[in-house]
Amino acid sequence: MTKNLVIIPTFNERENIEKMIRKVFSLATPFQLLIVEDNSPDGTAEIVKQLQKGFPEKLHILERKGKLGLGTAYIAGFKWAIERKYDLIFEMDCDFSHNPDDLERLYEAVIKGADVAIGSRYISGINVVNWPLGRVLMSYFASMYVRLVTGMKIMDTTAGFKCYRRKVLETIEFENIKLIGYGFQIEMKFTAWKFGFRIIEVPIVFTDRKEGTSKMSGGIFNEALWGVLKMKMRSWFRKYEINN
């Protein structure tokens, strides 16, 4: 049986965290959870610690000193997972914009042969609920821009709902990942693609958060816009060889 870990970064997710934890643990596939908590002033960490009493073997928390960026949160979680030899490592948001039921579908995609499975909003049309039209268009054309610059065929290049085989994360040298905002999601996909790993997109429906505050901003897209060009140029000077 595979050892599965879902990594969820949190900052001010008091309204969602308990519901998310209980939902993930209710799924048929056995998942463990690592909450990477960035010192939320709303008490998110305290809720997780109380819930650990009921799930001592399955619920873990990694506390950090402050809000240090999405990319660094995931990298901290990836390192934690690799050290503990988890087979499949998932990443998702806490706000239910990613449906926890779809973890099962990402799991199946990797079990059937994918190295990376992406919960994709755009592989079968545009499957986004409750987003303003401007934000939908910004996200969709951002992915189109990334495909144009990089040559990747991935439809949802900015997606943050994914599953990796451990060997993918062991291969990627995290010190070479330079984008720490939402551009991080692009750079991780691009690096896995450059190494030749098999990437599969699984269609999902993305629903904007109902509770809590969105972390999205124009600066996030600016980082991705200019960061993608720099990422592409850096790739010209790197070798992508898997050491067996």
Steps between C-alpha positions, in 0.01 A plus 500: 500500500629847413575752772315819403549853635288806423680830564281804574661841564293722727482864597180620670288196411306472825168476317610208281771296670295262716249427224783433254687267736191296582401479133843371387499236774150386395618394152531133408869532407718535812664843506714666764505879529782747554385853580776754427392785726642850456425642847139594428373765744149352483593185693511249214793315662316456829207336321735256325673412828168426667399275210832313522373344822237318296731416208843452661643279223351680202503874568828690509587869526813688394502848654700786350579845635292700255353532154803402291341425163306216345801344330711485814206347690469219247875442484510470880218247474667309216822465699303379802322241283819378329675452834212280615485300176144576391430343161248753364500866600196717428457875523174691528339814640311512829207710380304225315572657161657158444240230566655246741307222322728559200801381702375151414513578128854639520598189696355273230680689223838445668425138589426444129836639391527878529800648681315826556120535498354850469147597598430702186242775459556528125559152356129460418384856441502766772375346825505787749211598729444836676799682348449842338538484124815715510672260737400198291643662188818606682559144621415337167721731294779470757507127429496568128794739542695239699441238231623744234819588692589152626371263234312292758170350388343529845168685487489612865857610565418700816298225673578441866313169544750223424645162588868409463677170524778537753766437233392821323558711810825317575622587149411869506769707670296740709780756522455551124131588539503880506131600484331501840150633426253344257782489248633217716225275364613574145868443574437166670303374200757634255787333689320165521424526127862582415612191690267292283250393764155393383247775580125431478221757537184386680194720436359667813253775580662787689268691736612828650520511880177559694663581834819683597698750296658443161881523481493591128639833381622670184857468625467124492430509126779752440744258663378222277515720187862611535609195697407265217732681260787485750423134572515416131835679461645324805401166349736559205794461737381197697526128438192291568634154563354252748763327713398141559 
